[in-house]
Every structure is written in C-alpha cells, then in structure tokens.
Amino acid sequence: MQMNIIFILVEPSLPENIGAAARAINTMGFNSLRLVNPPNFPHEKSFHVAHGSHEVLKNASIFPDLTSALHDIDLSIATSMKKRSVRHDYHHIEKLPEILKAKKLSAKQIAIVFGGEESGLSNDQVAQCDLISFIPLKQKYPSLNLSHAVMLYAYTLSPFSRTTKKNQQDTPVGKYQKMVKMAESVMKEINFKKDSNIYPRIFERLALLSDDDANLVLSFLDKLRKNIEH
C-alpha cells in the first residue's frame, strides 16, 4: 500500500514508553514517530528499551503541540479508550485496514494519534483528528499501557508498512485534504455555521469516503463552487 503511517505520541510522560513504542512500530515495519511536548526526551531509558530501534528514536520529530504535528497529515486517527460523545463514530481497530484500503490514492500521510499515559487525548485534541478508533477491552481497569496500544495498532496496520525509500518517494499526493478544504470553502460560501451540530459530522463522514467516492465528491463540490461564484 502506498501510504505513510506516522505514529504520534502526545505528551508521553515515561521515557520507557517512548522507547517501547519505537520498538513496537519498528518491528511491524514502520519508522515514522512524532512526539508532542515530551517532558523526558531524549532520555537514556528510551534508548535502553528501544532495543534495535535506536534509529527510530534518533529520527523522531518533536513538536510543541498536536496542531503542528498534524501540519502535513492527510488523515488523522485519534485513539481513545472511552466513548466521549454520541456525536462521534468510534471505529473498531480491526476496521482500520478496511478504511485505509478504500482510500487508495486519497490520502498519502496517515497519522495514528495516542494520548499520554494518565488521561489520554483531551477532547480538543480528539477534535483535531478526522476519525476516532478504539481497542475493545473486556474490563476498563487496568487499561492498556501506551506502548501496548501502539503495538496493537502497528500490528493491525502492518500490511501498510513501508520498508524502502523508493516506496516513500513514489507515494502519490493524496486528495483527501483537497476535498476537505474545498468542502470548508463551499460551506463558508453558503453560510453553513461551524457551530452547527452536524458540521463536524459531515467532515467525519468525508473522512470515511473511498478513493472513488472522494473523486465524485470533489467533482460535485467543484461544480457547486463554480455555480456559487456565478
């Protein structure tokens, strides 16, 4: 699959978990790790745990906030252990390969976003992502360790791993973000309020469109925009 899966850890507090996460994604064929405001990095404990995966840590990108970490991402998927709102769909981890496979050329850069060990992602951070995914648990406590959650997602998405630089260079430019920006522009033109309850739901559904459906919506939005301008 011609996609680049990027794992983002938001404010991870334990250097050991950063190292274990790096090792987890590396064993599944991934190498892109981003850290948002890590308090203890670089740290020798991270490198001690990341056996055989030091390059992933050395090449990890550091960002001050999630917004900047998502600056070049086409499709972002927040991970959450609990359902926070009935206004959002929560996608089972096993459904993600199907969702991504349907994207084909629509999305180039895919981010899987994890919150810190104590409380996970904040509501505002979840709202910055396009989709929400969860791992079903038999019981709420004890919850999964951060690095364990990263390993499960890395394993589930391993068919999309990319192990050669050639593949990375040949990755086509995605059009999902083009569709989102066009939809935002059209909705602004028709005075569709952002604080409407269905506004975020519309974009949540757009994030689930297959590549073929994205092409159809792009064509429709383009014609609609031209009619509005005239």
TITI-857442 format. One record per residue (C-alpha): x, y, z; residue in one letter. Coordinates in steps of 0.5 Angstrom, whole numbers, plus 500, padded with zeros to 3 digits. Layout:
# TITI-857442
X,Y,Z,A .
...
***
This chain:
# TITI-857442
500,500,500,M .
503,507,498,Q .
502,510,505,M .
506,513,510,N .
504,511,517,I .
506,516,522,I .
505,515,530,F .
504,521,534,I .
505,521,542,L .
502,527,545,V .
506,529,552,E .
508,522,554,P .
511,522,561,S .
515,516,561,L .
521,515,557,P .
521,508,557,E .
514,508,554,N .
517,512,548,I .
523,507,547,G .
518,501,547,A .
513,505,542,A .
519,506,538,A .
521,499,538,R .
514,497,537,A .
513,501,531,I .
520,498,528,N .
518,491,529,T .
512,492,525,M .
516,495,519,G .
514,503,521,F .
520,508,522,N .
516,515,523,S .
515,517,530,L .
513,524,532,R .
513,527,540,L .
509,532,542,V .
512,536,548,N .
515,530,551,P .
518,532,558,P .
524,527,558,N .
527,526,551,F .
532,525,549,P .
533,520,555,H .
538,514,556,E .
532,510,559,K .
528,511,552,S .
534,508,548,F .
535,502,553,H .
528,500,552,V .
528,501,544,A .
533,495,543,H .
535,495,536,G .
530,501,534,S .
535,507,536,H .
534,510,529,E .
527,511,530,V .
528,515,536,L .
534,519,533,K .
530,521,527,N .
524,522,532,A .
521,529,530,S .
519,534,536,I .
513,538,536,F .
510,543,541,P .
503,542,540,D .
499,537,536,L .
497,542,531,T .
504,543,529,S .
505,535,529,A .
499,535,524,L .
501,540,519,H .
503,536,513,D .
498,530,515,I .
492,528,510,D .
488,524,515,L .
489,523,523,S .
486,518,527,I .
485,519,535,A .
486,513,539,T .
481,513,545,S .
479,508,550,M .
473,511,552,K .
467,514,548,K .
466,521,550,R .
460,523,546,S .
455,520,542,V .
456,525,536,R .
462,522,534,H .
463,515,531,D .
468,510,534,Y .
472,505,530,H .
474,499,532,H .
481,498,531,I .
480,492,526,E .
476,496,522,K .
482,501,520,L .
485,497,515,P .
479,497,511,E .
478,504,512,I .
485,506,509,L .
485,501,504,K .
479,504,501,A .
483,511,501,K .
488,508,495,K .
491,515,493,L .
486,520,497,S .
491,520,503,A .
498,520,503,K .
500,522,510,Q .
496,518,516,I .
497,519,523,A .
495,515,529,I .
495,519,535,V .
496,517,542,F .
495,521,548,G .
499,521,555,G .
499,515,560,E .
495,519,565,E .
489,521,561,S .
490,520,554,G .
488,525,549,L .
484,531,551,S .
477,533,548,N .
480,539,544,D .
486,534,541,Q .
481,529,539,V .
477,534,536,A .
483,536,532,Q .
483,529,529,C .
479,526,523,D .
477,520,526,L .
477,516,533,I .
479,509,534,S .
479,504,540,F .
481,498,542,I .
476,494,546,P .
477,492,553,L .
474,486,557,K .
475,491,563,Q .
476,498,564,K .
482,497,569,Y .
487,496,569,P .
488,500,562,S .
493,498,557,L .
500,501,557,N .
501,506,552,L .
507,502,548,S .
502,496,548,H .
497,500,545,A .
502,503,540,V .
504,495,538,M .
497,493,537,L .
496,499,532,Y .
502,498,529,A .
501,490,528,Y .
494,492,526,T .
496,496,520,L .
503,492,519,S .
500,491,512,P .
501,498,510,F .
508,499,513,S .
513,501,508,R .
521,499,509,T .
524,502,503,T .
526,509,501,K .
524,508,494,K .
516,507,496,N .
517,513,500,Q .
519,517,494,Q .
514,514,490,D .
508,516,494,T .
503,520,490,P .
500,526,493,V .
493,525,497,G .
487,529,495,K .
483,528,502,Y .
485,535,504,Q .
484,538,498,K .
477,535,499,M .
476,538,506,V .
479,545,504,K .
474,545,498,M .
468,543,503,A .
470,548,508,E .
470,554,503,S .
464,552,500,V .
460,551,507,M .
463,558,508,K .
460,561,502,E .
453,558,504,I .
454,561,511,N .
454,554,514,F .
456,555,521,K .
461,551,524,K .
458,551,531,D .
452,547,528,S .
452,540,531,N .
452,537,524,I .
458,541,522,Y .
463,536,525,P .
459,530,523,R .
460,532,516,I .
467,532,516,F .
467,526,520,E .
464,522,514,R .
468,525,509,L .
474,522,512,A .
471,515,511,L .
470,516,504,L .
473,511,499,S .
478,514,494,D .
473,513,488,D .
467,517,493,D .
472,522,494,A .
473,524,487,N .
466,524,486,L .
465,529,492,V .
471,533,489,L .
467,534,482,S .
461,536,486,F .
464,541,490,L .
468,544,484,D .
461,545,480,K .
458,547,486,L .
463,552,488,R .
463,555,481,K .
455,556,481,N .
456,560,487,I .
461,564,484,E .
457,566,479,H .
***
